[in-house]
Amino acid sequence: MKRLSIDDIKGLPNVPEKELEIPEWKVSVLIKGMTKSMQVELGKLLDDGLDAFEYQKKLLLTCVVEPELTEKDVEALYEKDSSVIDNIFVAINELNGLGGSASAEQFQE
């Protein structure tokens, strides 16, 4: 196996993306995994006292690529069916290798 070089880093694959179908609404969204820097930033928010619900909103802003959401868009989504929104969180967590829960505490590690 080849040893990683500094030049190799730029060519390494980025985080995975996935087209997530939302059959209840007959639409899809594009979600992406988190980079290490994104994970650190979200973790700092938890350390600063951000509660789990606000954390999940930041997770949507970070990991939903298309459509590109604003905070106002996320608030509008929170007025919709909670099971659909929870399924988006589960898919984001699975994409990030964190299993099927939508728990904010998982990202503190």
C-alpha distances in whole Angstrom, upper triangle without the diagonal:
4,7,9,12,16,16,14,16,19,17,15,17,20,22,23,27,29,32,34,38,41,43,46,46,45,42,39,37,33,32,28,26,26,24,24,27,29,28,30,33,34,33,35,38,38,39,41,43,42,43,41,43,43,39,39,41,38,35,37,38,34,32,35,34,36,39,39,41,43,45,48,46,44,48,49,46,47,51,49,48,46,44,43,42,40,38,37,36,34,32,31,30,28,26,25,24,28,29,33,35,36,37,36,36,32,31,32,30
4,6,9,12,13,10,13,16,14,13,16,19,21,23,26,29,32,35,38,41,43,46,46,45,42,39,37,33,31,28,26,26,23,23,25,28,28,29,31,33,33,35,37,38,38,41,43,42,43,41,43,42,39,39,40,37,35,37,37,33,32,34,33,36,38,38,40,42,44,47,45,44,47,48,46,47,50,49,49,47,45,44,42,41,39,37,36,35,33,31,31,29,27,26,25,28,31,34,36,37,37,36,36,33,31,32,30
4,6,10,11,9,11,15,14,13,16,19,21,23,26,29,33,35,39,41,44,47,47,46,43,39,37,33,31,27,25,24,22,21,23,26,26,26,29,31,30,32,35,35,35,38,40,40,41,40,42,41,37,37,39,36,34,36,35,32,31,34,33,36,38,37,39,41,42,46,44,43,46,48,45,46,50,49,48,46,45,43,42,40,39,37,36,35,33,31,30,29,27,25,25,28,30,34,35,36,36,35,34,31,29,30,28
4,7,8,6,8,11,11,10,13,16,18,20,24,27,30,33,36,39,42,44,44,43,40,37,34,30,28,25,22,21,18,18,20,23,23,23,26,28,28,29,32,33,33,35,38,37,38,37,39,38,34,34,36,33,31,33,32,28,28,30,29,32,35,34,36,38,39,42,41,39,43,44,42,43,47,46,46,44,43,41,39,38,37,34,33,33,31,28,28,27,25,23,23,26,29,32,33,34,34,33,32,29,27,28,26
4,5,5,7,10,11,11,14,17,19,22,25,29,32,34,38,41,44,46,46,45,42,38,35,32,30,26,24,23,19,19,20,23,24,24,26,29,29,30,33,34,34,36,38,38,40,38,40,39,35,36,37,34,32,34,33,29,29,31,30,33,36,34,36,38,39,43,41,40,44,45,43,44,48,47,47,45,45,43,41,40,39,36,35,35,33,30,30,30,27,25,26,28,31,35,36,36,36,34,34,31,29,30,28
4,5,6,8,10,11,14,16,19,22,25,28,32,34,38,40,43,46,45,44,41,37,34,31,29,25,23,22,18,17,18,21,22,22,24,27,27,28,30,32,32,34,36,36,38,37,39,37,34,34,35,32,30,32,31,27,27,30,28,32,34,32,34,36,37,40,39,38,42,43,42,43,46,46,46,44,44,42,40,39,38,35,34,34,32,30,30,30,27,25,26,28,32,35,36,35,35,33,33,31,28,29,27
4,6,6,8,10,13,15,18,21,24,28,31,33,37,40,43,45,44,43,40,36,33,30,28,25,23,22,19,19,20,23,24,24,26,28,29,30,32,34,34,36,39,38,40,39,40,38,35,35,36,33,31,32,31,28,27,30,28,31,33,31,34,35,37,40,39,38,42,43,42,43,47,46,46,45,44,42,40,40,38,36,35,35,33,30,30,30,27,26,27,30,33,35,37,36,37,35,35,32,30,31,29
4,6,5,6,10,13,16,18,21,25,28,31,34,37,40,42,42,41,37,34,31,27,26,22,21,20,17,17,19,21,22,23,25,27,28,29,31,33,33,35,38,36,38,37,38,37,33,33,34,31,29,31,30,26,25,28,26,29,31,30,32,34,36,39,38,37,40,42,40,41,45,44,44,42,42,39,38,37,36,33,32,32,30,27,28,27,24,23,24,27,30,32,34,34,34,33,33,30,28,29,27
4,5,5,9,10,13,16,19,23,26,28,32,35,38,40,39,39,35,32,29,25,23,20,18,17,14,14,15,18,19,19,21,23,24,25,28,29,29,31,34,33,35,33,35,33,30,30,31,28,26,27,26,23,22,25,23,26,29,27,29,31,33,36,35,34,37,39,37,38,42,41,41,39,39,37,35,34,33,30,29,29,27,25,25,25,22,20,21,24,27,30,31,31,31,29,30,27,24,26,24
4,6,9,9,13,16,18,22,25,28,31,34,37,39,38,37,34,30,27,24,22,19,18,17,14,15,15,18,19,20,21,24,25,26,28,30,30,32,34,33,35,34,35,33,30,30,30,27,25,27,25,22,22,24,22,24,27,25,28,29,31,34,33,33,36,37,36,37,41,40,41,39,39,36,34,34,33,30,29,30,27,25,25,25,22,21,23,26,28,31,32,31,32,30,31,28,26,27,26
4,6,9,12,15,17,20,23,26,30,33,36,38,37,36,33,29,26,23,22,18,18,17,15,16,18,19,21,22,24,25,27,28,30,32,33,34,36,35,36,35,36,34,31,31,31,28,26,27,26,23,22,24,21,24,27,25,28,30,33,35,34,33,37,38,36,38,41,40,40,39,38,36,34,34,32,29,29,29,26,24,25,25,21,20,22,25,28,30,32,31,32,31,32,29,26,28,27
4,6,10,12,15,18,21,24,28,30,33,36,35,34,31,27,25,21,20,16,15,15,12,14,16,17,18,20,22,23,24,26,28,29,30,32,34,32,34,32,33,32,29,28,29,26,24,25,24,21,20,22,20,23,26,25,27,29,31,34,32,31,35,36,34,36,39,38,38,36,35,33,32,31,29,27,26,26,24,21,22,21,18,17,18,22,24,27,28,28,29,28,29,26,23,25,24
4,7,8,11,15,18,20,24,27,30,32,32,31,27,24,21,18,16,13,12,13,11,13,15,16,17,19,21,22,23,25,27,28,29,31,33,31,32,30,31,30,27,26,27,24,21,22,22,19,17,19,17,20,22,22,24,27,29,32,30,29,32,33,31,33,36,35,35,33,32,30,28,28,26,23,23,23,20,18,19,18,15,14,16,19,22,24,26,26,27,26,27,24,22,24,23
4,7,9,13,16,18,22,25,28,30,29,29,25,22,19,15,13,10,9,9,8,11,12,13,14,16,18,18,20,22,23,25,26,28,30,28,29,27,27,26,23,22,23,20,18,19,18,15,13,15,14,17,19,19,21,23,25,28,26,25,29,30,28,29,33,31,32,30,29,27,25,25,24,21,20,21,18,16,17,16,13,12,15,18,20,22,23,23,24,23,24,22,19,22,21
4,7,10,14,15,19,22,25,27,26,26,23,19,16,13,10,7,5,6,6,10,12,11,12,15,16,16,18,20,21,22,24,26,27,25,26,24,24,23,20,19,20,18,15,16,16,12,10,13,12,15,18,17,19,21,23,26,24,22,26,27,25,26,29,28,28,27,26,24,22,22,20,17,17,17,14,12,13,13,9,9,11,14,17,18,20,19,21,20,21,18,16,19,19
4,7,10,12,16,19,22,24,24,23,20,16,14,11,9,6,5,8,10,13,15,14,14,18,19,18,20,23,23,24,26,28,29,26,27,24,24,24,21,19,20,19,15,16,16,13,11,12,11,14,17,17,19,22,23,26,23,22,26,26,24,25,28,27,26,25,24,22,20,20,18,15,15,15,12,10,12,11,7,8,11,14,15,17,19,18,20,20,22,19,17,21,20
4,7,9,13,16,19,21,21,20,17,13,10,7,6,4,6,10,12,15,17,15,16,19,20,19,21,24,24,24,27,29,29,26,26,24,24,23,21,18,19,18,15,14,15,12,9,10,9,11,13,14,16,19,21,24,21,20,23,24,21,23,26,24,24,23,22,19,18,18,16,13,14,14,11,10,12,11,8,10,13,15,16,17,19,18,20,20,23,20,19,22,22
4,6,9,12,15,18,17,16,14,10,8,6,5,6,9,12,15,18,20,17,18,22,22,21,23,26,25,26,29,30,30,27,27,24,23,23,21,18,19,19,15,14,16,14,10,10,10,10,13,15,16,20,22,24,20,19,23,23,20,22,24,22,22,21,19,17,16,16,14,11,13,13,9,9,12,11,8,11,13,15,15,15,18,17,20,21,23,21,20,24,24
4,6,10,12,15,14,13,10,6,6,5,6,9,12,15,18,21,23,20,21,25,24,23,25,28,27,28,31,32,32,29,28,25,24,24,22,19,19,19,17,14,16,15,12,10,10,9,11,14,16,19,21,23,19,18,22,21,18,21,23,20,20,20,18,15,15,16,13,11,14,14,10,11,14,13,11,14,16,18,18,17,19,18,22,22,25,23,22,26,27
4,6,9,12,12,11,9,5,5,6,7,10,12,16,19,22,23,20,21,25,24,22,25,27,26,26,30,31,30,27,26,23,21,22,21,17,18,18,15,13,15,15,12,10,11,10,12,14,15,19,20,21,18,17,20,19,16,18,20,17,16,16,15,11,12,13,10,8,11,11,8,9,13,12,11,14,16,17,16,14,16,16,19,20,23,21,21,25,26
4,6,9,9,8,6,4,7,9,10,14,16,20,23,26,27,24,24,28,28,25,28,31,29,29,33,34,33,29,28,25,23,24,23,19,20,21,18,15,18,18,15,13,14,12,13,16,17,20,22,22,18,18,21,19,16,18,19,16,15,16,14,11,12,13,10,9,13,13,10,13,15,14,14,17,19,20,18,16,18,18,21,23,26,24,24,28,29
4,6,6,6,5,5,8,11,12,16,18,21,24,27,28,25,25,29,28,25,28,30,29,28,32,33,32,28,26,23,21,22,22,18,18,20,18,15,17,19,16,13,15,13,13,16,16,19,20,20,17,16,18,16,13,15,16,13,12,13,11,7,10,11,9,8,12,12,11,13,16,16,16,19,20,20,19,16,18,17,20,22,25,24,24,28,30
4,5,5,7,8,11,14,16,19,21,24,28,31,32,29,29,32,32,29,31,34,32,32,36,36,35,31,29,26,24,26,25,22,22,24,21,19,21,22,19,17,18,16,16,20,20,23,24,23,20,19,21,19,16,18,18,14,13,14,12,9,12,14,11,12,15,15,14,17,19,18,19,22,23,23,21,18,20,19,23,25,28,27,28,31,33
4,6,8,10,13,16,17,21,23,26,29,32,33,29,29,33,32,29,31,34,32,31,35,36,34,30,28,25,23,24,25,21,21,23,21,18,21,23,20,18,20,18,17,20,19,22,23,22,18,18,19,17,14,15,15,11,9,12,10,7,11,13,11,12,15,16,15,18,20,20,21,24,25,24,22,19,20,19,23,25,28,27,28,31,33
4,5,8,11,15,16,20,23,25,29,32,32,29,29,33,31,29,31,34,31,31,35,35,34,30,28,26,23,24,24,21,20,22,21,17,20,22,19,16,18,15,14,18,17,20,21,19,16,16,17,15,12,15,14,11,10,13,12,9,11,14,12,12,16,17,16,18,21,21,21,24,26,26,24,21,22,20,24,25,29,28,29,32,34
4,7,11,14,16,20,23,26,29,32,33,30,30,34,33,30,33,35,33,33,37,38,36,33,31,28,26,27,27,23,22,24,23,19,21,23,20,17,18,15,15,18,18,21,23,22,18,19,20,18,15,18,18,14,14,16,15,12,14,16,14,14,18,18,17,19,22,21,21,24,26,26,25,22,23,22,26,28,31,30,30,34,35
4,7,10,13,17,20,23,26,29,30,26,27,31,30,27,30,33,31,31,35,35,34,31,29,27,24,25,24,21,20,22,20,16,18,20,17,14,14,11,11,15,15,18,20,20,16,16,19,16,14,17,17,14,14,16,15,12,13,16,14,12,16,17,15,17,20,20,19,22,24,25,24,21,22,21,25,26,29,28,28,31,33
4,7,10,13,16,19,22,26,26,23,24,28,27,25,28,30,28,29,32,33,32,29,28,25,23,23,23,19,18,20,17,14,16,17,14,11,11,9,9,13,14,17,19,19,16,16,19,17,14,17,18,15,15,16,15,12,12,15,12,10,14,15,12,13,17,17,16,19,21,22,21,19,20,19,23,24,27,25,25,29,30
4,6,10,13,16,19,22,23,20,21,24,23,21,24,27,25,26,29,30,29,26,25,23,21,21,20,17,16,16,14,11,12,13,10,7,8,6,7,10,11,14,16,17,13,13,17,15,13,16,18,15,16,16,16,12,12,14,12,9,12,14,11,11,15,15,14,16,19,20,20,18,19,17,21,21,24,23,22,26,27
4,7,10,13,16,19,20,17,19,22,21,20,23,25,24,25,28,29,29,26,25,23,21,21,20,17,16,16,14,11,12,12,8,6,5,5,7,9,11,15,17,19,15,15,19,18,15,18,20,19,19,19,18,15,14,16,13,10,13,14,11,10,14,14,12,14,17,18,19,18,19,18,21,21,24,22,21,24,26
4,7,10,13,16,17,14,15,19,18,16,19,22,21,22,25,26,26,23,23,20,19,19,17,14,14,13,11,9,10,9,5,4,5,7,9,10,11,15,16,18,15,14,18,18,15,17,20,19,19,18,17,14,13,14,12,9,10,11,8,7,10,11,8,10,14,15,16,15,16,15,17,17,20,18,17,21,22
4,7,9,13,14,11,12,16,16,15,17,20,20,21,23,25,25,22,23,20,20,19,17,15,15,14,11,10,11,8,5,6,7,10,12,12,13,16,18,20,18,16,20,21,18,20,23,22,22,21,20,18,16,16,15,11,11,13,10,7,10,11,7,8,12,13,15,15,17,15,17,17,19,17,15,19,20
4,7,10,12,9,10,13,14,13,15,18,18,19,21,23,24,21,21,19,19,19,16,14,15,14,10,11,12,9,6,9,10,13,15,15,16,18,19,22,20,18,22,23,20,21,25,24,23,22,21,19,17,16,15,12,12,12,10,7,8,9,6,5,9,11,13,14,15,14,16,15,17,14,13,16,16
4,6,8,6,6,10,10,10,12,14,15,16,18,20,21,19,20,17,18,17,14,14,15,12,9,11,11,8,7,10,11,15,17,15,16,18,19,22,20,18,22,23,21,22,25,25,25,23,23,21,18,18,17,14,13,14,13,9,10,11,9,7,10,11,14,16,16,15,15,14,15,13,11,14,14
4,5,5,6,9,10,11,12,14,16,17,19,20,22,20,22,20,21,20,16,17,17,14,12,14,14,10,10,13,13,17,19,17,18,20,21,24,23,21,24,26,24,25,29,28,29,27,26,25,22,22,21,18,17,18,16,13,13,14,12,9,12,14,17,19,19,18,18,16,18,15,12,14,14
4,5,5,6,9,10,10,12,14,15,16,18,20,19,21,20,21,20,16,17,19,15,14,16,16,12,13,17,17,21,22,20,21,22,22,26,25,23,26,28,26,27,30,30,31,28,28,27,24,23,23,20,18,19,18,15,14,16,14,11,13,14,17,20,20,19,18,16,16,14,11,12,12
4,5,5,6,9,10,11,13,15,15,17,19,18,20,19,21,19,16,17,18,14,13,16,15,11,13,16,17,20,22,19,20,20,21,24,24,22,25,27,26,26,30,30,31,29,29,28,25,24,24,21,19,21,20,16,16,18,16,13,16,17,20,22,22,20,19,17,17,16,12,13,14
4,5,5,6,8,10,11,13,14,15,17,16,17,16,18,16,13,13,14,11,10,12,11,8,9,13,14,17,19,16,16,17,17,21,20,18,21,24,22,22,26,26,27,25,25,24,21,21,21,18,16,18,17,13,14,16,14,11,15,15,18,20,19,17,17,14,15,14,11,12,13
4,6,5,6,9,10,11,12,14,16,14,16,15,16,15,12,13,14,11,10,13,13,10,11,15,16,20,21,19,18,19,19,23,22,19,22,25,23,23,26,27,27,24,24,24,20,19,20,18,15,16,16,13,12,14,13,10,12,12,16,17,16,15,14,11,12,11,7,9,10
4,5,5,6,9,10,10,12,15,14,16,16,18,16,13,15,16,13,12,16,15,12,14,18,19,23,24,21,21,21,20,24,24,21,24,27,25,25,29,29,30,27,27,27,23,23,23,21,18,20,20,16,15,18,17,14,16,15,19,21,19,18,16,13,13,12,9,9,10
4,5,5,7,9,10,11,13,12,15,15,16,14,11,13,14,10,11,14,13,10,13,16,17,21,22,19,18,18,17,21,21,19,21,24,23,23,26,27,28,26,27,26,22,22,23,20,18,20,20,16,16,19,18,15,18,17,20,22,20,18,17,13,14,14,10,10,13
4,5,5,7,9,10,11,9,11,11,13,11,7,10,11,8,8,11,11,9,11,15,17,20,20,18,17,17,15,19,19,16,18,22,20,20,23,24,25,22,23,23,19,18,20,17,15,17,17,14,14,17,16,13,16,15,18,19,17,14,13,9,11,11,8,8,11
4,5,5,6,9,10,9,11,11,14,12,9,12,14,11,11,15,15,13,14,18,20,23,24,22,20,20,19,22,23,20,21,25,23,22,26,27,27,24,25,25,21,20,22,20,16,18,19,16,14,18,17,14,16,14,18,19,17,15,13,9,9,10,6,5,8
4,5,5,6,9,9,12,13,15,13,10,14,15,12,13,16,16,14,17,20,22,25,26,23,21,21,19,23,23,21,22,25,24,23,27,28,29,26,27,27,24,23,25,22,19,21,22,19,18,21,21,18,20,18,21,23,20,18,16,12,12,13,10,8,11
4,5,5,7,6,9,10,12,9,7,11,12,9,11,14,14,13,16,18,21,24,24,21,19,18,16,19,20,18,19,22,21,20,24,25,26,23,25,25,21,21,23,21,18,20,21,18,18,21,21,18,20,18,21,22,19,17,14,11,12,13,11,10,13
4,5,5,5,7,8,11,9,7,11,12,11,12,15,15,15,17,20,22,25,25,23,21,20,18,21,22,19,19,23,22,20,24,25,25,22,24,24,21,19,22,20,17,19,21,18,17,20,21,18,19,17,19,20,17,15,12,8,8,11,9,7,11
4,5,7,10,11,14,13,11,14,16,14,15,19,19,18,20,23,25,28,29,26,24,23,21,24,25,22,23,26,26,24,27,29,29,26,27,28,24,23,25,24,20,22,24,21,20,23,23,20,22,19,22,23,20,18,15,11,11,13,11,8,11
4,6,9,12,14,12,11,15,16,14,16,19,18,18,21,23,25,28,28,26,23,22,19,22,24,21,22,25,25,23,26,28,29,26,28,28,25,24,27,25,22,24,26,23,22,25,25,22,24,22,25,25,22,20,17,13,13,16,14,12,15
4,6,9,11,10,10,13,14,14,15,18,18,19,21,23,26,29,28,26,23,22,19,22,23,20,20,24,23,21,24,26,27,24,26,27,23,22,25,24,20,23,25,22,21,25,25,23,24,22,24,24,21,18,15,12,12,15,14,12,15
4,7,8,6,6,10,11,10,12,15,15,15,18,20,23,25,25,22,20,18,15,18,20,16,16,20,20,17,21,23,23,20,23,23,19,19,22,20,17,20,22,19,19,22,23,21,23,20,22,22,19,16,13,10,11,14,13,12,16
4,6,6,6,9,10,11,12,15,16,16,18,20,23,25,25,23,20,19,16,18,19,16,16,19,18,16,19,20,21,18,20,21,17,16,20,19,16,18,21,18,18,21,22,20,22,19,20,20,16,13,11,8,10,13,13,12,16
4,6,5,6,9,10,10,13,14,15,16,18,21,23,23,22,19,19,16,18,19,15,15,18,17,14,17,18,18,15,17,18,14,13,16,15,12,14,17,15,14,18,19,17,19,16,17,16,13,10,7,5,8,10,11,11,15
4,5,5,7,9,10,11,13,14,15,16,20,22,21,20,17,16,13,15,15,12,11,14,13,10,14,15,15,12,15,15,12,11,15,14,11,14,17,15,15,19,20,19,20,18,18,17,14,10,9,8,11,13,13,14,18
4,5,5,6,9,10,11,12,14,15,19,20,20,18,15,14,11,13,14,11,11,14,13,11,14,16,17,15,17,17,14,14,17,15,13,16,18,16,16,20,20,19,21,19,20,19,16,12,12,9,12,15,13,14,18
4,5,5,6,9,10,10,12,14,17,20,19,17,15,15,12,15,15,12,13,16,15,13,17,18,19,16,17,17,14,13,16,14,11,14,16,13,13,17,17,16,18,15,17,17,14,10,9,6,9,11,10,11,15
4,5,5,6,9,10,10,12,15,17,17,16,13,14,12,14,14,10,11,14,12,11,14,15,15,12,14,14,10,10,12,10,8,11,13,11,11,14,15,14,16,14,15,14,12,8,8,7,10,11,11,13,16
4,5,5,6,9,10,11,14,15,15,13,10,10,8,10,10,7,8,11,10,9,13,14,15,13,15,14,10,11,14,11,10,13,15,12,14,17,17,16,19,17,19,17,15,11,12,10,14,15,14,16,19
4,5,5,6,9,10,13,15,15,13,10,10,8,12,12,9,11,14,13,12,16,17,18,16,18,17,13,14,16,13,11,15,15,12,13,17,16,15,18,17,19,18,16,13,13,10,14,14,12,14,17
4,5,5,6,8,11,14,14,13,11,12,11,14,13,10,13,15,13,13,17,17,18,15,16,15,12,12,13,10,8,11,12,8,10,13,13,11,15,13,15,15,13,10,11,9,12,12,10,13,16
4,5,5,5,9,11,11,10,8,9,9,12,10,7,11,12,10,11,14,14,15,14,15,13,9,11,12,8,8,11,11,9,11,14,13,13,16,15,17,16,15,11,13,12,16,15,14,17,19
4,6,6,8,10,10,8,6,7,7,10,9,7,11,13,11,13,16,16,18,17,18,16,13,14,15,12,11,15,14,12,14,17,15,15,19,18,20,19,18,15,16,14,18,18,15,18,21
4,6,8,11,12,9,9,10,11,14,13,11,14,16,15,16,19,19,21,19,20,18,15,16,16,13,12,15,14,10,12,15,13,12,16,16,18,18,17,15,16,14,17,16,13,16,18
4,6,9,10,9,10,12,13,16,14,12,16,17,15,16,19,19,19,18,18,16,13,14,13,10,9,12,10,7,10,12,10,10,14,14,16,16,16,13,15,14,17,16,14,17,18
4,6,7,7,7,10,12,14,11,10,14,15,12,14,17,16,17,17,17,14,12,13,13,9,10,13,11,9,12,14,12,13,16,17,18,17,17,15,17,16,20,19,17,20,22
4,6,5,8,11,14,16,13,13,17,17,15,18,20,19,21,20,20,17,15,17,16,12,14,16,13,11,15,16,13,14,18,19,20,20,20,18,21,20,23,21,19,23,24
3,5,8,11,14,15,12,13,16,16,14,17,19,18,20,20,20,17,15,18,16,13,15,17,15,13,17,18,16,17,21,22,23,22,22,20,23,22,26,24,23,26,28
4,6,9,13,13,10,11,14,14,12,16,17,16,18,19,19,16,15,17,17,13,15,18,16,15,19,20,18,19,23,23,24,23,23,20,23,23,26,25,24,27,29
4,7,10,11,9,10,14,14,13,16,18,18,20,20,21,18,16,18,18,15,16,19,17,15,19,20,18,19,23,23,24,23,23,20,23,21,25,24,22,25,27
4,7,8,6,7,10,10,10,12,15,15,17,17,19,16,14,16,17,14,15,18,17,15,18,20,19,19,23,23,24,23,22,19,21,19,23,23,21,24,26
4,5,5,6,9,10,11,13,15,16,19,19,21,18,16,18,19,16,17,20,20,18,20,23,22,22,25,25,26,25,24,20,22,20,23,24,22,24,27
4,5,5,6,9,10,11,13,15,18,17,20,18,15,17,19,16,16,20,20,18,20,23,22,22,25,24,26,24,23,19,20,18,21,23,21,22,26
4,5,5,6,9,10,11,13,17,17,20,18,15,18,20,17,18,22,22,20,23,25,25,25,28,27,28,26,25,21,22,21,24,25,24,26,29
4,5,5,6,9,10,11,14,15,17,15,13,16,17,15,16,19,19,18,21,23,22,23,26,25,26,24,23,19,21,20,24,25,23,26,29
4,5,5,6,9,10,13,12,15,13,10,13,15,12,13,16,17,15,18,20,20,20,23,22,23,21,19,16,18,17,20,21,20,22,25
4,5,5,7,9,12,12,15,14,11,14,17,15,15,19,19,18,20,23,23,23,26,25,25,23,21,17,19,18,21,23,22,24,27
4,5,5,7,11,12,15,13,11,15,16,15,16,19,20,19,22,24,24,25,28,26,26,24,22,19,21,21,24,25,25,27,30
4,5,5,8,9,11,10,7,11,13,11,12,16,16,16,18,21,21,22,24,23,23,20,19,16,18,18,22,23,22,25,28
4,5,8,7,11,10,7,10,13,12,12,15,17,16,18,21,21,22,24,23,22,20,18,15,16,16,20,21,21,23,26
4,7,8,12,11,10,13,15,15,16,18,20,20,22,24,25,26,28,26,25,23,21,18,20,20,23,25,25,27,30
4,6,9,8,8,11,12,12,14,16,18,18,20,22,23,24,26,25,24,21,19,17,19,20,24,25,25,28,30
4,6,6,7,9,10,11,13,15,16,17,19,21,22,24,25,23,22,18,17,15,18,20,23,23,24,27,30
4,5,5,6,9,10,11,12,14,15,16,18,20,21,22,20,19,16,14,12,14,16,19,20,21,24,26
4,5,5,6,9,10,10,12,14,15,16,18,20,21,19,17,13,13,11,14,17,20,20,21,24,26
4,5,5,7,9,10,11,13,14,15,17,19,20,19,17,14,14,12,16,17,21,20,21,24,26
4,5,5,7,9,10,11,13,14,16,17,19,17,16,13,12,10,13,14,18,18,18,21,24
4,5,5,6,9,10,11,12,14,15,16,14,13,10,9,7,10,12,15,15,16,19,21
4,5,5,6,9,10,10,12,14,15,14,12,9,9,8,12,14,17,16,18,21,22
4,5,5,6,9,10,11,12,14,13,13,10,11,9,12,14,17,16,16,20,21
4,5,5,6,9,10,11,12,11,10,8,8,5,9,10,13,12,13,16,18
4,5,5,6,9,10,10,9,8,5,6,5,9,11,14,12,13,17,18
4,5,5,6,9,10,10,9,7,9,9,12,14,16,14,15,18,19
4,5,5,6,9,9,9,9,10,8,11,12,14,12,12,16,17
4,5,5,6,5,6,6,7,7,9,10,12,9,9,13,14
4,5,5,5,5,6,8,9,12,13,15,12,12,16,16
4,5,8,8,10,12,12,14,15,17,13,13,17,17
4,6,8,10,11,11,13,13,14,11,10,13,13
4,6,9,11,12,13,14,14,11,11,14,13
4,7,8,9,10,11,11,7,8,12,11
4,6,9,10,12,13,9,12,15,14
4,7,9,12,13,11,13,16,16
4,6,9,10,9,11,14,15
4,7,9,8,10,13,15
4,5,6,8,10,12
4,5,6,8,10
4,5,6,8
4,6,7
4,6
4
